[in-house]
Amino acid sequence: MCGIASMLGPCGIYFMARTREATRERKGIEGSFLNDCLCSWFCALCSIIQVARELEGSPMGQSMSRV
């Protein structure tokens, strides 16, 4: 779903950022909506992968950046 949204321009970026924000809040990860927007805009594929791993509970122990 986020992959398709990334092709929709600003509306898709907004949708992806909101999804990332909801995932961060659900998992207690610090960050801001502006950071989510920037990650979704400039690193869309990486952002999609990070959200997917967080929601699946990545066995590799990697998670969203807590910077």
PDBQT receptor file of N, H, CA, C and O in Angstrom, charges set to zero:
ATOM      1  N   MET A   1       0.825  -1.193   0.000  1.00  0.00    +0.000 N 
ATOM      2  CA  MET A   1       0.000   0.000   0.000  1.00  0.00    +0.000 C 
ATOM      3  C   MET A   1       0.871   1.259   0.000  1.00  0.00    +0.000 C 
ATOM      4  O   MET A   1       0.600   2.202  -0.744  1.00  0.00    +0.000 OA
ATOM      5  N   CYS A   2       1.908   1.276   0.827  1.00  0.00    +0.000 N 
ATOM      6  H   CYS A   2       2.129   0.511   1.431  1.00  0.00    +0.000 HD
ATOM      7  CA  CYS A   2       2.789   2.441   0.873  1.00  0.00    +0.000 C 
ATOM      8  C   CYS A   2       3.585   2.591  -0.409  1.00  0.00    +0.000 C 
ATOM      9  O   CYS A   2       3.908   3.709  -0.811  1.00  0.00    +0.000 OA
ATOM     10  N   GLY A   3       3.906   1.476  -1.057  1.00  0.00    +0.000 N 
ATOM     11  H   GLY A   3       3.643   0.568  -0.730  1.00  0.00    +0.000 HD
ATOM     12  CA  GLY A   3       4.621   1.536  -2.327  1.00  0.00    +0.000 C 
ATOM     13  C   GLY A   3       3.811   2.262  -3.380  1.00  0.00    +0.000 C 
ATOM     14  O   GLY A   3       4.356   3.058  -4.145  1.00  0.00    +0.000 OA
ATOM     15  N   ILE A   4       2.528   2.001  -3.427  1.00  0.00    +0.000 N 
ATOM     16  H   ILE A   4       2.085   1.355  -2.806  1.00  0.00    +0.000 HD
ATOM     17  CA  ILE A   4       1.643   2.690  -4.362  1.00  0.00    +0.000 C 
ATOM     18  C   ILE A   4       1.508   4.156  -3.960  1.00  0.00    +0.000 C 
ATOM     19  O   ILE A   4       1.507   5.041  -4.817  1.00  0.00    +0.000 OA
ATOM     20  N   ALA A   5       1.395   4.410  -2.664  1.00  0.00    +0.000 N 
ATOM     21  H   ALA A   5       1.395   3.691  -1.968  1.00  0.00    +0.000 HD
ATOM     22  CA  ALA A   5       1.259   5.780  -2.177  1.00  0.00    +0.000 C 
ATOM     23  C   ALA A   5       2.467   6.624  -2.529  1.00  0.00    +0.000 C 
ATOM     24  O   ALA A   5       2.341   7.828  -2.749  1.00  0.00    +0.000 OA
ATOM     25  N   SER A   6       3.653   5.998  -2.586  1.00  0.00    +0.000 N 
ATOM     26  H   SER A   6       3.755   5.019  -2.408  1.00  0.00    +0.000 HD
ATOM     27  CA  SER A   6       4.860   6.762  -2.887  1.00  0.00    +0.000 C 
ATOM     28  C   SER A   6       4.840   7.324  -4.305  1.00  0.00    +0.000 C 
ATOM     29  O   SER A   6       5.591   8.250  -4.610  1.00  0.00    +0.000 OA
ATOM     30  N   MET A   7       4.001   6.785  -5.164  1.00  0.00    +0.000 N 
ATOM     31  H   MET A   7       3.390   6.033  -4.916  1.00  0.00    +0.000 HD
ATOM     32  CA  MET A   7       3.895   7.267  -6.543  1.00  0.00    +0.000 C 
ATOM     33  C   MET A   7       2.839   8.359  -6.700  1.00  0.00    +0.000 C 
ATOM     34  O   MET A   7       2.648   8.871  -7.803  1.00  0.00    +0.000 OA
ATOM     35  N   LEU A   8       2.162   8.718  -5.637  1.00  0.00    +0.000 N 
ATOM     36  H   LEU A   8       2.317   8.302  -4.741  1.00  0.00    +0.000 HD
ATOM     37  CA  LEU A   8       1.086   9.697  -5.700  1.00  0.00    +0.000 C 
ATOM     38  C   LEU A   8       1.522  11.118  -5.375  1.00  0.00    +0.000 C 
ATOM     39  O   LEU A   8       0.678  11.993  -5.179  1.00  0.00    +0.000 OA
ATOM     40  N   GLY A   9       2.796  11.355  -5.317  1.00  0.00    +0.000 N 
ATOM     41  H   GLY A   9       3.482  10.645  -5.476  1.00  0.00    +0.000 HD
ATOM     42  CA  GLY A   9       3.302  12.703  -5.049  1.00  0.00    +0.000 C 
ATOM     43  C   GLY A   9       3.092  13.119  -3.615  1.00  0.00    +0.000 C 
ATOM     44  O   GLY A   9       3.198  12.296  -2.706  1.00  0.00    +0.000 OA
ATOM     45  N   PRO A  10       2.789  14.406  -3.397  1.00  0.00    +0.000 N 
ATOM     46  CA  PRO A  10       2.651  14.925  -2.032  1.00  0.00    +0.000 C 
ATOM     47  C   PRO A  10       1.593  14.205  -1.194  1.00  0.00    +0.000 C 
ATOM     48  O   PRO A  10       1.782  14.018   0.008  1.00  0.00    +0.000 OA
ATOM     49  N   CYS A  11       0.492  13.803  -1.809  1.00  0.00    +0.000 N 
ATOM     50  H   CYS A  11       0.339  13.955  -2.785  1.00  0.00    +0.000 HD
ATOM     51  CA  CYS A  11      -0.543  13.079  -1.049  1.00  0.00    +0.000 C 
ATOM     52  C   CYS A  11      -0.013  11.735  -0.571  1.00  0.00    +0.000 C 
ATOM     53  O   CYS A  11      -0.288  11.319   0.555  1.00  0.00    +0.000 OA
ATOM     54  N   GLY A  12       0.736  11.065  -1.415  1.00  0.00    +0.000 N 
ATOM     55  H   GLY A  12       0.959  11.403  -2.329  1.00  0.00    +0.000 HD
ATOM     56  CA  GLY A  12       1.321   9.781  -1.045  1.00  0.00    +0.000 C 
ATOM     57  C   GLY A  12       2.365   9.923   0.046  1.00  0.00    +0.000 C 
ATOM     58  O   GLY A  12       2.437   9.107   0.965  1.00  0.00    +0.000 OA
ATOM     59  N   ILE A  13       3.172  10.966  -0.066  1.00  0.00    +0.000 N 
ATOM     60  H   ILE A  13       3.114  11.629  -0.813  1.00  0.00    +0.000 HD
ATOM     61  CA  ILE A  13       4.194  11.220   0.955  1.00  0.00    +0.000 C 
ATOM     62  C   ILE A  13       3.526  11.476   2.305  1.00  0.00    +0.000 C 
ATOM     63  O   ILE A  13       3.980  10.976   3.334  1.00  0.00    +0.000 OA
ATOM     64  N   TYR A  14       2.460  12.248   2.295  1.00  0.00    +0.000 N 
ATOM     65  H   TYR A  14       2.091  12.655   1.459  1.00  0.00    +0.000 HD
ATOM     66  CA  TYR A  14       1.717  12.540   3.525  1.00  0.00    +0.000 C 
ATOM     67  C   TYR A  14       1.169  11.242   4.133  1.00  0.00    +0.000 C 
ATOM     68  O   TYR A  14       1.284  11.024   5.339  1.00  0.00    +0.000 OA
ATOM     69  N   PHE A  15       0.576  10.387   3.302  1.00  0.00    +0.000 N 
ATOM     70  H   PHE A  15       0.483  10.565   2.322  1.00  0.00    +0.000 HD
ATOM     71  CA  PHE A  15       0.030   9.115   3.765  1.00  0.00    +0.000 C 
ATOM     72  C   PHE A  15       1.120   8.229   4.359  1.00  0.00    +0.000 C 
ATOM     73  O   PHE A  15       0.929   7.627   5.415  1.00  0.00    +0.000 OA
ATOM     74  N   MET A  16       2.256   8.149   3.685  1.00  0.00    +0.000 N 
ATOM     75  H   MET A  16       2.411   8.638   2.826  1.00  0.00    +0.000 HD
ATOM     76  CA  MET A  16       3.370   7.337   4.182  1.00  0.00    +0.000 C 
ATOM     77  C   MET A  16       3.907   7.889   5.501  1.00  0.00    +0.000 C 
ATOM     78  O   MET A  16       4.227   7.127   6.413  1.00  0.00    +0.000 OA
ATOM     79  N   ALA A  17       4.005   9.215   5.599  1.00  0.00    +0.000 N 
ATOM     80  H   ALA A  17       3.745   9.834   4.858  1.00  0.00    +0.000 HD
ATOM     81  CA  ALA A  17       4.507   9.836   6.829  1.00  0.00    +0.000 C 
ATOM     82  C   ALA A  17       3.547   9.580   7.993  1.00  0.00    +0.000 C 
ATOM     83  O   ALA A  17       3.988   9.332   9.115  1.00  0.00    +0.000 OA
ATOM     84  N   ARG A  18       2.252   9.638   7.734  1.00  0.00    +0.000 N 
ATOM     85  H   ARG A  18       1.894   9.840   6.822  1.00  0.00    +0.000 HD
ATOM     86  CA  ARG A  18       1.266   9.364   8.792  1.00  0.00    +0.000 C 
ATOM     87  C   ARG A  18       1.345   7.909   9.247  1.00  0.00    +0.000 C 
ATOM     88  O   ARG A  18       1.207   7.621  10.436  1.00  0.00    +0.000 OA
ATOM     89  N   THR A  19       1.562   7.005   8.315  1.00  0.00    +0.000 N 
ATOM     90  H   THR A  19       1.673   7.240   7.350  1.00  0.00    +0.000 HD
ATOM     91  CA  THR A  19       1.712   5.592   8.654  1.00  0.00    +0.000 C 
ATOM     92  C   THR A  19       2.958   5.390   9.504  1.00  0.00    +0.000 C 
ATOM     93  O   THR A  19       2.939   4.654  10.491  1.00  0.00    +0.000 OA
ATOM     94  N   ARG A  20       4.038   6.050   9.110  1.00  0.00    +0.000 N 
ATOM     95  H   ARG A  20       4.053   6.648   8.308  1.00  0.00    +0.000 HD
ATOM     96  CA  ARG A  20       5.295   5.964   9.865  1.00  0.00    +0.000 C 
ATOM     97  C   ARG A  20       5.103   6.553  11.264  1.00  0.00    +0.000 C 
ATOM     98  O   ARG A  20       5.582   5.988  12.247  1.00  0.00    +0.000 OA
ATOM     99  N   GLU A  21       4.410   7.678  11.353  1.00  0.00    +0.000 N 
ATOM    100  H   GLU A  21       4.022   8.137  10.554  1.00  0.00    +0.000 HD
ATOM    101  CA  GLU A  21       4.151   8.313  12.643  1.00  0.00    +0.000 C 
ATOM    102  C   GLU A  21       3.332   7.393  13.555  1.00  0.00    +0.000 C 
ATOM    103  O   GLU A  21       3.649   7.243  14.735  1.00  0.00    +0.000 OA
ATOM    104  N   ALA A  22       2.289   6.783  13.010  1.00  0.00    +0.000 N 
ATOM    105  H   ALA A  22       2.031   6.905  12.051  1.00  0.00    +0.000 HD
ATOM    106  CA  ALA A  22       1.456   5.879  13.802  1.00  0.00    +0.000 C 
ATOM    107  C   ALA A  22       2.263   4.679  14.303  1.00  0.00    +0.000 C 
ATOM    108  O   ALA A  22       2.080   4.228  15.433  1.00  0.00    +0.000 OA
ATOM    109  N   THR A  23       3.149   4.173  13.458  1.00  0.00    +0.000 N 
ATOM    110  H   THR A  23       3.297   4.540  12.540  1.00  0.00    +0.000 HD
ATOM    111  CA  THR A  23       3.992   3.048  13.849  1.00  0.00    +0.000 C 
ATOM    112  C   THR A  23       4.954   3.459  14.959  1.00  0.00    +0.000 C 
ATOM    113  O   THR A  23       5.160   2.712  15.915  1.00  0.00    +0.000 OA
ATOM    114  N   ARG A  24       5.550   4.659  14.830  1.00  0.00    +0.000 N 
ATOM    115  H   ARG A  24       5.383   5.266  14.053  1.00  0.00    +0.000 HD
ATOM    116  CA  ARG A  24       6.458   5.157  15.874  1.00  0.00    +0.000 C 
ATOM    117  C   ARG A  24       5.730   5.277  17.200  1.00  0.00    +0.000 C 
ATOM    118  O   ARG A  24       6.238   4.841  18.233  1.00  0.00    +0.000 OA
ATOM    119  N   GLU A  25       4.532   5.872  17.176  1.00  0.00    +0.000 N 
ATOM    120  H   GLU A  25       4.120   6.226  16.337  1.00  0.00    +0.000 HD
ATOM    121  CA  GLU A  25       3.778   6.065  18.423  1.00  0.00    +0.000 C 
ATOM    122  C   GLU A  25       3.387   4.731  19.035  1.00  0.00    +0.000 C 
ATOM    123  O   GLU A  25       3.429   4.564  20.254  1.00  0.00    +0.000 OA
ATOM    124  N   ARG A  26       3.014   3.797  18.202  1.00  0.00    +0.000 N 
ATOM    125  H   ARG A  26       2.980   3.933  17.212  1.00  0.00    +0.000 HD
ATOM    126  CA  ARG A  26       2.608   2.471  18.671  1.00  0.00    +0.000 C 
ATOM    127  C   ARG A  26       3.763   1.728  19.346  1.00  0.00    +0.000 C 
ATOM    128  O   ARG A  26       3.558   0.999  20.317  1.00  0.00    +0.000 OA
ATOM    129  N   LYS A  27       4.970   1.918  18.827  1.00  0.00    +0.000 N 
ATOM    130  H   LYS A  27       5.137   2.510  18.039  1.00  0.00    +0.000 HD
ATOM    131  CA  LYS A  27       6.146   1.225  19.356  1.00  0.00    +0.000 C 
ATOM    132  C   LYS A  27       6.944   2.060  20.353  1.00  0.00    +0.000 C 
ATOM    133  O   LYS A  27       7.937   1.580  20.899  1.00  0.00    +0.000 OA
ATOM    134  N   GLY A  28       6.521   3.311  20.602  1.00  0.00    +0.000 N 
ATOM    135  H   GLY A  28       5.713   3.700  20.158  1.00  0.00    +0.000 HD
ATOM    136  CA  GLY A  28       7.215   4.164  21.563  1.00  0.00    +0.000 C 
ATOM    137  C   GLY A  28       8.557   4.674  21.069  1.00  0.00    +0.000 C 
ATOM    138  O   GLY A  28       9.480   4.851  21.864  1.00  0.00    +0.000 OA
ATOM    139  N   ILE A  29       8.679   4.913  19.770  1.00  0.00    +0.000 N 
ATOM    140  H   ILE A  29       7.929   4.768  19.125  1.00  0.00    +0.000 HD
ATOM    141  CA  ILE A  29       9.927   5.390  19.181  1.00  0.00    +0.000 C 
ATOM    142  C   ILE A  29       9.854   6.907  19.052  1.00  0.00    +0.000 C 
ATOM    143  O   ILE A  29       8.872   7.454  18.550  1.00  0.00    +0.000 OA
ATOM    144  N   GLU A  30      10.908   7.578  19.514  1.00  0.00    +0.000 N 
ATOM    145  H   GLU A  30      11.706   7.134  19.921  1.00  0.00    +0.000 HD
ATOM    146  CA  GLU A  30      10.947   9.038  19.440  1.00  0.00    +0.000 C 
ATOM    147  C   GLU A  30      11.082   9.497  17.992  1.00  0.00    +0.000 C 
ATOM    148  O   GLU A  30      11.592   8.769  17.140  1.00  0.00    +0.000 OA
ATOM    149  N   GLY A  31      10.623  10.700  17.733  1.00  0.00    +0.000 N 
ATOM    150  H   GLY A  31      10.209  11.291  18.425  1.00  0.00    +0.000 HD
ATOM    151  CA  GLY A  31      10.751  11.286  16.404  1.00  0.00    +0.000 C 
ATOM    152  C   GLY A  31       9.709  12.366  16.209  1.00  0.00    +0.000 C 
ATOM    153  O   GLY A  31       8.947  12.683  17.122  1.00  0.00    +0.000 OA
ATOM    154  N   SER A  32       9.679  12.928  15.010  1.00  0.00    +0.000 N 
ATOM    155  H   SER A  32      10.297  12.669  14.268  1.00  0.00    +0.000 HD
ATOM    156  CA  SER A  32       8.727  13.988  14.720  1.00  0.00    +0.000 C 
ATOM    157  C   SER A  32       8.070  13.730  13.368  1.00  0.00    +0.000 C 
ATOM    158  O   SER A  32       8.585  12.974  12.545  1.00  0.00    +0.000 OA
ATOM    159  N   PHE A  33       6.934  14.367  13.157  1.00  0.00    +0.000 N 
ATOM    160  H   PHE A  33       6.515  14.982  13.826  1.00  0.00    +0.000 HD
ATOM    161  CA  PHE A  33       6.232  14.220  11.887  1.00  0.00    +0.000 C 
ATOM    162  C   PHE A  33       7.060  14.809  10.745  1.00  0.00    +0.000 C 
ATOM    163  O   PHE A  33       7.036  14.285   9.631  1.00  0.00    +0.000 OA
ATOM    164  N   LEU A  34       7.784  15.881  11.009  1.00  0.00    +0.000 N 
ATOM    165  H   LEU A  34       7.804  16.306  11.914  1.00  0.00    +0.000 HD
ATOM    166  CA  LEU A  34       8.645  16.468   9.980  1.00  0.00    +0.000 C 
ATOM    167  C   LEU A  34       9.707  15.463   9.545  1.00  0.00    +0.000 C 
ATOM    168  O   LEU A  34       9.960  15.306   8.351  1.00  0.00    +0.000 OA
ATOM    169  N   ASN A  35      10.318  14.793  10.491  1.00  0.00    +0.000 N 
ATOM    170  H   ASN A  35      10.111  14.921  11.461  1.00  0.00    +0.000 HD
ATOM    171  CA  ASN A  35      11.310  13.761  10.164  1.00  0.00    +0.000 C 
ATOM    172  C   ASN A  35      10.673  12.629   9.356  1.00  0.00    +0.000 C 
ATOM    173  O   ASN A  35      11.279  12.111   8.419  1.00  0.00    +0.000 OA
ATOM    174  N   ASP A  36       9.451  12.251   9.725  1.00  0.00    +0.000 N 
ATOM    175  H   ASP A  36       8.958  12.671  10.487  1.00  0.00    +0.000 HD
ATOM    176  CA  ASP A  36       8.741  11.208   8.982  1.00  0.00    +0.000 C 
ATOM    177  C   ASP A  36       8.481  11.644   7.545  1.00  0.00    +0.000 C 
ATOM    178  O   ASP A  36       8.619  10.846   6.618  1.00  0.00    +0.000 OA
ATOM    179  N   CYS A  37       8.105  12.904   7.359  1.00  0.00    +0.000 N 
ATOM    180  H   CYS A  37       7.993  13.552   8.113  1.00  0.00    +0.000 HD
ATOM    181  CA  CYS A  37       7.876  13.438   6.012  1.00  0.00    +0.000 C 
ATOM    182  C   CYS A  37       9.164  13.416   5.187  1.00  0.00    +0.000 C 
ATOM    183  O   CYS A  37       9.160  13.003   4.028  1.00  0.00    +0.000 OA
ATOM    184  N   LEU A  38      10.255  13.860   5.788  1.00  0.00    +0.000 N 
ATOM    185  H   LEU A  38      10.258  14.196   6.730  1.00  0.00    +0.000 HD
ATOM    186  CA  LEU A  38      11.534  13.892   5.078  1.00  0.00    +0.000 C 
ATOM    187  C   LEU A  38      12.002  12.488   4.711  1.00  0.00    +0.000 C 
ATOM    188  O   LEU A  38      12.479  12.261   3.599  1.00  0.00    +0.000 OA
ATOM    189  N   CYS A  39      11.868  11.553   5.638  1.00  0.00    +0.000 N 
ATOM    190  H   CYS A  39      11.480  11.738   6.541  1.00  0.00    +0.000 HD
ATOM    191  CA  CYS A  39      12.251  10.167   5.343  1.00  0.00    +0.000 C 
ATOM    192  C   CYS A  39      11.380   9.587   4.236  1.00  0.00    +0.000 C 
ATOM    193  O   CYS A  39      11.878   8.879   3.360  1.00  0.00    +0.000 OA
ATOM    194  N   SER A  40      10.092   9.882   4.268  1.00  0.00    +0.000 N 
ATOM    195  H   SER A  40       9.688  10.457   4.979  1.00  0.00    +0.000 HD
ATOM    196  CA  SER A  40       9.174   9.371   3.251  1.00  0.00    +0.000 C 
ATOM    197  C   SER A  40       9.433   9.994   1.895  1.00  0.00    +0.000 C 
ATOM    198  O   SER A  40       9.221   9.351   0.867  1.00  0.00    +0.000 OA
ATOM    199  N   TRP A  41       9.888  11.234   1.879  1.00  0.00    +0.000 N 
ATOM    200  H   TRP A  41      10.061  11.756   2.714  1.00  0.00    +0.000 HD
ATOM    201  CA  TRP A  41      10.145  11.932   0.618  1.00  0.00    +0.000 C 
ATOM    202  C   TRP A  41      11.470  11.494  -0.014  1.00  0.00    +0.000 C 
ATOM    203  O   TRP A  41      11.516  11.127  -1.188  1.00  0.00    +0.000 OA
ATOM    204  N   PHE A  42      12.551  11.536   0.783  1.00  0.00    +0.000 N 
ATOM    205  H   PHE A  42      12.514  11.833   1.737  1.00  0.00    +0.000 HD
ATOM    206  CA  PHE A  42      13.881  11.302   0.235  1.00  0.00    +0.000 C 
ATOM    207  C   PHE A  42      14.327   9.837   0.272  1.00  0.00    +0.000 C 
ATOM    208  O   PHE A  42      15.178   9.425  -0.515  1.00  0.00    +0.000 OA
ATOM    209  N   CYS A  43      13.759   9.068   1.171  1.00  0.00    +0.000 N 
ATOM    210  H   CYS A  43      13.067   9.403   1.811  1.00  0.00    +0.000 HD
ATOM    211  CA  CYS A  43      14.154   7.656   1.310  1.00  0.00    +0.000 C 
ATOM    212  C   CYS A  43      12.898   6.783   1.392  1.00  0.00    +0.000 C 
ATOM    213  O   CYS A  43      12.728   6.020   2.343  1.00  0.00    +0.000 OA
ATOM    214  N   ALA A  44      12.031   6.898   0.402  1.00  0.00    +0.000 N 
ATOM    215  H   ALA A  44      12.169   7.518  -0.371  1.00  0.00    +0.000 HD
ATOM    216  CA  ALA A  44      10.733   6.218   0.449  1.00  0.00    +0.000 C 
ATOM    217  C   ALA A  44      10.868   4.709   0.639  1.00  0.00    +0.000 C 
ATOM    218  O   ALA A  44      10.189   4.130   1.487  1.00  0.00    +0.000 OA
ATOM    219  N   LEU A  45      11.727   4.077  -0.131  1.00  0.00    +0.000 N 
ATOM    220  H   LEU A  45      12.278   4.548  -0.820  1.00  0.00    +0.000 HD
ATOM    221  CA  LEU A  45      11.865   2.625  -0.018  1.00  0.00    +0.000 C 
ATOM    222  C   LEU A  45      12.393   2.222   1.352  1.00  0.00    +0.000 C 
ATOM    223  O   LEU A  45      11.896   1.268   1.951  1.00  0.00    +0.000 OA
ATOM    224  N   CYS A  46      13.386   2.932   1.847  1.00  0.00    +0.000 N 
ATOM    225  H   CYS A  46      13.790   3.707   1.360  1.00  0.00    +0.000 HD
ATOM    226  CA  CYS A  46      13.931   2.630   3.179  1.00  0.00    +0.000 C 
ATOM    227  C   CYS A  46      12.857   2.811   4.254  1.00  0.00    +0.000 C 
ATOM    228  O   CYS A  46      12.755   2.010   5.183  1.00  0.00    +0.000 OA
ATOM    229  N   SER A  47      12.065   3.864   4.116  1.00  0.00    +0.000 N 
ATOM    230  H   SER A  47      12.148   4.514   3.361  1.00  0.00    +0.000 HD
ATOM    231  CA  SER A  47      11.006   4.137   5.074  1.00  0.00    +0.000 C 
ATOM    232  C   SER A  47       9.959   3.023   5.082  1.00  0.00    +0.000 C 
ATOM    233  O   SER A  47       9.504   2.596   6.143  1.00  0.00    +0.000 OA
ATOM    234  N   ILE A  48       9.584   2.560   3.892  1.00  0.00    +0.000 N 
ATOM    235  H   ILE A  48       9.953   2.907   3.031  1.00  0.00    +0.000 HD
ATOM    236  CA  ILE A  48       8.602   1.480   3.785  1.00  0.00    +0.000 C 
ATOM    237  C   ILE A  48       9.143   0.212   4.444  1.00  0.00    +0.000 C 
ATOM    238  O   ILE A  48       8.419  -0.475   5.164  1.00  0.00    +0.000 OA
ATOM    239  N   ILE A  49      10.400  -0.090   4.199  1.00  0.00    +0.000 N 
ATOM    240  H   ILE A  49      10.988   0.468   3.614  1.00  0.00    +0.000 HD
ATOM    241  CA  ILE A  49      11.019  -1.292   4.775  1.00  0.00    +0.000 C 
ATOM    242  C   ILE A  49      11.092  -1.193   6.291  1.00  0.00    +0.000 C 
ATOM    243  O   ILE A  49      10.820  -2.170   6.989  1.00  0.00    +0.000 OA
ATOM    244  N   GLN A  50      11.459  -0.018   6.812  1.00  0.00    +0.000 N 
ATOM    245  H   GLN A  50      11.680   0.776   6.245  1.00  0.00    +0.000 HD
ATOM    246  CA  GLN A  50      11.536   0.162   8.262  1.00  0.00    +0.000 C 
ATOM    247  C   GLN A  50      10.175  -0.048   8.915  1.00  0.00    +0.000 C 
ATOM    248  O   GLN A  50      10.075  -0.731   9.934  1.00  0.00    +0.000 OA
ATOM    249  N   VAL A  51       9.137   0.529   8.341  1.00  0.00    +0.000 N 
ATOM    250  H   VAL A  51       9.218   1.084   7.513  1.00  0.00    +0.000 HD
ATOM    251  CA  VAL A  51       7.793   0.387   8.911  1.00  0.00    +0.000 C 
ATOM    252  C   VAL A  51       7.370  -1.078   8.862  1.00  0.00    +0.000 C 
ATOM    253  O   VAL A  51       6.824  -1.599   9.834  1.00  0.00    +0.000 OA
ATOM    254  N   ALA A  52       7.617  -1.738   7.743  1.00  0.00    +0.000 N 
ATOM    255  H   ALA A  52       8.060  -1.315   6.953  1.00  0.00    +0.000 HD
ATOM    256  CA  ALA A  52       7.248  -3.151   7.616  1.00  0.00    +0.000 C 
ATOM    257  C   ALA A  52       7.963  -4.000   8.657  1.00  0.00    +0.000 C 
ATOM    258  O   ALA A  52       7.353  -4.878   9.267  1.00  0.00    +0.000 OA
ATOM    259  N   ARG A  53       9.246  -3.747   8.866  1.00  0.00    +0.000 N 
ATOM    260  H   ARG A  53       9.741  -3.034   8.370  1.00  0.00    +0.000 HD
ATOM    261  CA  ARG A  53      10.010  -4.519   9.861  1.00  0.00    +0.000 C 
ATOM    262  C   ARG A  53       9.498  -4.271  11.268  1.00  0.00    +0.000 C 
ATOM    263  O   ARG A  53       9.417  -5.198  12.073  1.00  0.00    +0.000 OA
ATOM    264  N   GLU A  54       9.152  -3.030  11.568  1.00  0.00    +0.000 N 
ATOM    265  H   GLU A  54       9.218  -2.277  10.913  1.00  0.00    +0.000 HD
ATOM    266  CA  GLU A  54       8.623  -2.721  12.895  1.00  0.00    +0.000 C 
ATOM    267  C   GLU A  54       7.301  -3.443  13.128  1.00  0.00    +0.000 C 
ATOM    268  O   GLU A  54       7.066  -3.979  14.211  1.00  0.00    +0.000 OA
ATOM    269  N   LEU A  55       6.446  -3.457  12.121  1.00  0.00    +0.000 N 
ATOM    270  H   LEU A  55       6.637  -3.022  11.242  1.00  0.00    +0.000 HD
ATOM    271  CA  LEU A  55       5.136  -4.079  12.273  1.00  0.00    +0.000 C 
ATOM    272  C   LEU A  55       5.222  -5.601  12.311  1.00  0.00    +0.000 C 
ATOM    273  O   LEU A  55       4.385  -6.255  12.933  1.00  0.00    +0.000 OA
ATOM    274  N   GLU A  56       6.227  -6.165  11.650  1.00  0.00    +0.000 N 
ATOM    275  H   GLU A  56       6.906  -5.633  11.145  1.00  0.00    +0.000 HD
ATOM    276  CA  GLU A  56       6.404  -7.614  11.646  1.00  0.00    +0.000 C 
ATOM    277  C   GLU A  56       7.212  -8.100  12.841  1.00  0.00    +0.000 C 
ATOM    278  O   GLU A  56       7.184  -9.288  13.159  1.00  0.00    +0.000 OA
ATOM    279  N   GLY A  57       7.924  -7.209  13.501  1.00  0.00    +0.000 N 
ATOM    280  H   GLY A  57       7.946  -6.244  13.242  1.00  0.00    +0.000 HD
ATOM    281  CA  GLY A  57       8.804  -7.613  14.591  1.00  0.00    +0.000 C 
ATOM    282  C   GLY A  57      10.046  -8.273  14.028  1.00  0.00    +0.000 C 
ATOM    283  O   GLY A  57      10.255  -9.474  14.203  1.00  0.00    +0.000 OA
ATOM    284  N   SER A  58      10.855  -7.500  13.362  1.00  0.00    +0.000 N 
ATOM    285  H   SER A  58      10.685  -6.525  13.220  1.00  0.00    +0.000 HD
ATOM    286  CA  SER A  58      12.025  -7.980  12.635  1.00  0.00    +0.000 C 
ATOM    287  C   SER A  58      12.879  -8.941  13.452  1.00  0.00    +0.000 C 
ATOM    288  O   SER A  58      13.278  -8.618  14.571  1.00  0.00    +0.000 OA
ATOM    289  N   PRO A  59      13.164 -10.125  12.899  1.00  0.00    +0.000 N 
ATOM    290  CA  PRO A  59      14.006 -11.078  13.617  1.00  0.00    +0.000 C 
ATOM    291  C   PRO A  59      15.470 -10.646  13.659  1.00  0.00    +0.000 C 
ATOM    292  O   PRO A  59      16.254 -11.184  14.441  1.00  0.00    +0.000 OA
ATOM    293  N   MET A  60      15.839  -9.680  12.824  1.00  0.00    +0.000 N 
ATOM    294  H   MET A  60      15.201  -9.242  12.189  1.00  0.00    +0.000 HD
ATOM    295  CA  MET A  60      17.231  -9.236  12.766  1.00  0.00    +0.000 C 
ATOM    296  C   MET A  60      17.534  -8.207  13.852  1.00  0.00    +0.000 C 
ATOM    297  O   MET A  60      18.690  -7.816  14.017  1.00  0.00    +0.000 OA
ATOM    298  N   GLY A  61      16.531  -7.766  14.588  1.00  0.00    +0.000 N 
ATOM    299  H   GLY A  61      15.592  -8.085  14.454  1.00  0.00    +0.000 HD
ATOM    300  CA  GLY A  61      16.757  -6.833  15.676  1.00  0.00    +0.000 C 
ATOM    301  C   GLY A  61      16.937  -5.409  15.216  1.00  0.00    +0.000 C 
ATOM    302  O   GLY A  61      17.271  -4.548  16.030  1.00  0.00    +0.000 OA
ATOM    303  N   GLN A  62      16.731  -5.123  13.953  1.00  0.00    +0.000 N 
ATOM    304  H   GLN A  62      16.459  -5.822  13.291  1.00  0.00    +0.000 HD
ATOM    305  CA  GLN A  62      16.863  -3.756  13.455  1.00  0.00    +0.000 C 
ATOM    306  C   GLN A  62      15.520  -3.057  13.593  1.00  0.00    +0.000 C 
ATOM    307  O   GLN A  62      14.467  -3.692  13.528  1.00  0.00    +0.000 OA
ATOM    308  N   SER A  63      15.565  -1.754  13.783  1.00  0.00    +0.000 N 
ATOM    309  H   SER A  63      16.420  -1.238  13.836  1.00  0.00    +0.000 HD
ATOM    310  CA  SER A  63      14.333  -1.005  13.902  1.00  0.00    +0.000 C 
ATOM    311  C   SER A  63      14.543   0.404  13.380  1.00  0.00    +0.000 C 
ATOM    312  O   SER A  63      15.629   0.755  12.918  1.00  0.00    +0.000 OA
ATOM    313  N   MET A  64      13.497   1.200  13.459  1.00  0.00    +0.000 N 
ATOM    314  H   MET A  64      12.615   0.915  13.834  1.00  0.00    +0.000 HD
ATOM    315  CA  MET A  64      13.582   2.581  13.006  1.00  0.00    +0.000 C 
ATOM    316  C   MET A  64      14.659   3.320  13.781  1.00  0.00    +0.000 C 
ATOM    317  O   MET A  64      14.927   3.021  14.944  1.00  0.00    +0.000 OA
ATOM    318  N   SER A  65      15.258   4.270  13.129  1.00  0.00    +0.000 N 
ATOM    319  H   SER A  65      15.041   4.513  12.183  1.00  0.00    +0.000 HD
ATOM    320  CA  SER A  65      16.293   5.073  13.779  1.00  0.00    +0.000 C 
ATOM    321  C   SER A  65      15.702   5.818  14.958  1.00  0.00    +0.000 C 
ATOM    322  O   SER A  65      14.615   6.388  14.863  1.00  0.00    +0.000 OA
ATOM    323  N   ARG A  66      16.399   5.813  16.037  1.00  0.00    +0.000 N 
ATOM    324  H   ARG A  66      17.282   5.350  16.115  1.00  0.00    +0.000 HD
ATOM    325  CA  ARG A  66      15.950   6.536  17.226  1.00  0.00    +0.000 C 
ATOM    326  C   ARG A  66      16.806   7.777  17.448  1.00  0.00    +0.000 C 
ATOM    327  O   ARG A  66      17.049   8.186  18.584  1.00  0.00    +0.000 OA
ATOM    328  N   VAL A  67      17.256   8.365  16.353  1.00  0.00    +0.000 N 
ATOM    329  H   VAL A  67      17.058   8.033  15.431  1.00  0.00    +0.000 HD
ATOM    330  CA  VAL A  67      18.132   9.535  16.411  1.00  0.00    +0.000 C 
ATOM    331  C   VAL A  67      17.320  10.778  16.594  1.00  0.00    +0.000 C 
ATOM    332  O   VAL A  67      17.876  11.873  16.667  1.00  0.00    +0.000 OA
TER     333      VAL A  67
